[in-house]
């Protein structure tokens, strides 16, 4: 069955709109908001129906995490922007699903855009935006279905040091979880590329060129996200940022190392994929040349046979001249012509064989 290409993200036209205009995609889901507050000794989680409910929890916990799933209501983001003093350009970027990974400082917040990956027969990306404040973190997920559930579970069960650290560590934990998702995606893509490679070098007819091109496209997608993500992490741990504690910067350095490792892996996999693709077309050329060689030899053998048959097919009247086809009156004339044709074809086959053109090594 022919595979369908993934749908492209289509946004409403923003031509002519002023900077900071909030425009949502037509198929965006209605936002669902979950509020989580925690500290070393306490924990609180609550789904939010009205944005104003968040205000009364602003100063009750050392860290307040507001997670928004779905981008279908601009009014929600306008209210959150006013409540947490989010820059209008950052709000615009949250709703613009074509953003590349980046990190910006809009006082009093840090703003980050990253791409989360998932794999279901092909790579699917989800844009996640993070707003870091003095004692809060806001996350905006493009799709419903909590892709950050593993972080939420660590907070609930008080695993690791996340409950004893500040909001900058929560941002690191979210970023680290997103980057960790790249490893299984790369592993699955690598397995698919290996299967395609085996089918190619086993001289199998099961090599699916369209599927292999999709694998190459997925490698390019991952590469397109990884390079700017590495730059984002480098900016965080190299610069002296007001909301990033010095002890947290070491964790971002570890995150940077993971990203650099994945970039090296992606480059190797892309190079291997290009080699497989070149080998496929080289095999096609070799097979075409083999077919053309066989057809050429067949045509070459029949050229002298056609010449002999053409000569004896000329209708010259032998009664008019003794030079006009005297063999037509021979008793062995026809067997002689067949013998000449057979000898000619056999001699050419022997010549081709000695030259190695018939497959002899």
BELVENGI-V685821 format. One record per backbone hydrogen bond with DSSP energy under -1.0 kcal/mol. NH is the residue of the N-H (numbers start at 0). CO is the residue of the C=O. E is the energy in kcal/mol with one decimal. If there is no record, write none. Layout:
# BELVENGI-V685821
nh = <NH;NH>
co = <CO;CO>
e = <E;E>
This chain:
# BELVENGI-V685821
nh = <16;20;27;31;33;34;35;36;37;38;43;45;47;52;53;56;57;59;62;63;64;65;66;67;68;69;71;77;78;79;80;81;82;83;85;90;91;92;93;94;101;103;105;108;109;110;111;112;113;115;117;119;123;125;127;128;129;130;131;132;136;137;138;139;140;141;151;152;153;154;155;156;158;163;164;169;170;171;172;173;174;175;176;177;178;179;180;181;184;185;186;187;188;189;190;191;192;193;194;195;196;197;198;199;200;201;202;203;211;212;213;214;215;216;217;218;219;220;221;222;223;224;225;226;228;229;230;231;232;233;234;235;236;237;238;240;247;248;251;252;253;254;255;256;257;258;259;260;261;262;263;264;265;266;267;268;269;270;271;272;273;274;275;276;277;278;279;280;281;282;283;284;285;286;287;288;289;290;291;292;293;294;295;296;297;298;299;300;301;302;305;306;307;308;309;310;311;313;315;323;324;327;328;329;335;336;337;338;339;340;341;342;343;344;345;346;347;348;349;350;351;352;353;354;355;356>
co = <13;17;24;68;66;45;64;43;62;41;36;34;32;49;50;53;54;56;37;134;35;136;33;138;31;140;28;73;74;75;76;77;78;79;80;86;87;88;89;90;112;110;108;105;131;103;129;101;127;125;123;121;117;115;113;139;111;137;109;135;63;130;65;128;67;126;147;148;149;150;151;152;153;160;161;165;166;167;168;169;170;171;172;173;174;175;176;178;180;181;182;183;184;185;186;187;188;189;190;191;192;193;194;195;196;197;199;198;207;208;209;210;211;212;213;214;215;216;217;218;219;220;221;222;224;225;226;227;228;229;230;231;232;233;234;238;244;244;247;248;249;250;251;252;253;254;255;256;257;258;259;260;261;262;263;264;265;266;267;268;269;270;271;272;273;274;275;276;277;278;279;280;281;282;283;284;285;286;287;288;289;290;291;292;293;294;295;296;297;298;301;302;303;304;305;306;307;310;313;320;322;324;325;326;331;332;333;334;335;336;337;338;339;340;341;342;343;344;345;346;347;348;349;350;352;351>
e = <-1.8;-1.4;-1.3;-2.1;-2.4;-3.2;-2.8;-2.6;-2.1;-2.3;-2.6;-2.8;-2.8;-1.6;-1.8;-1.8;-1.3;-1.0;-1.7;-1.6;-4.0;-2.5;-2.6;-2.9;-2.6;-2.6;-2.4;-2.1;-2.3;-2.2;-2.4;-1.9;-2.3;-2.6;-1.8;-2.0;-2.2;-2.0;-1.9;-1.3;-1.5;-3.2;-1.9;-3.3;-2.3;-3.2;-2.7;-2.5;-2.6;-3.3;-2.4;-2.1;-2.8;-2.6;-2.8;-2.1;-2.8;-3.0;-2.7;-2.9;-2.6;-2.7;-2.6;-2.5;-3.5;-1.5;-1.8;-2.4;-1.7;-1.9;-2.2;-2.4;-2.4;-1.1;-1.1;-1.3;-2.1;-1.9;-2.8;-2.3;-2.5;-3.2;-2.1;-2.1;-2.3;-2.3;-1.1;-1.6;-1.1;-2.7;-2.4;-2.4;-2.3;-2.6;-2.1;-2.1;-2.5;-2.2;-2.2;-2.2;-2.3;-2.5;-2.2;-1.5;-2.5;-1.7;-1.2;-2.0;-2.2;-2.3;-1.5;-1.8;-2.1;-2.2;-2.2;-2.2;-2.0;-2.0;-2.5;-2.3;-2.3;-1.3;-2.5;-1.9;-1.5;-2.5;-1.6;-2.2;-2.3;-2.4;-2.1;-1.6;-2.2;-1.8;-1.6;-1.3;-1.2;-1.2;-1.4;-1.7;-1.6;-2.0;-2.3;-2.0;-1.9;-2.0;-2.6;-2.3;-2.1;-2.2;-2.1;-1.9;-2.9;-2.4;-1.9;-2.5;-2.8;-2.1;-2.5;-2.4;-2.2;-2.0;-2.5;-2.5;-2.5;-2.5;-2.3;-2.0;-2.1;-2.6;-2.2;-2.1;-2.5;-2.8;-2.4;-2.6;-2.3;-2.3;-2.6;-2.3;-2.3;-2.5;-2.4;-2.5;-2.4;-2.5;-2.6;-2.5;-1.9;-1.0;-2.8;-1.9;-2.7;-2.7;-2.5;-2.3;-2.3;-1.4;-1.4;-1.2;-1.2;-1.5;-1.7;-1.8;-2.2;-2.0;-2.2;-2.5;-2.3;-2.1;-2.6;-2.8;-2.3;-2.5;-2.7;-2.5;-2.0;-2.2;-2.5;-2.0;-2.6;-2.3;-2.4;-1.6;-1.2;-2.5>
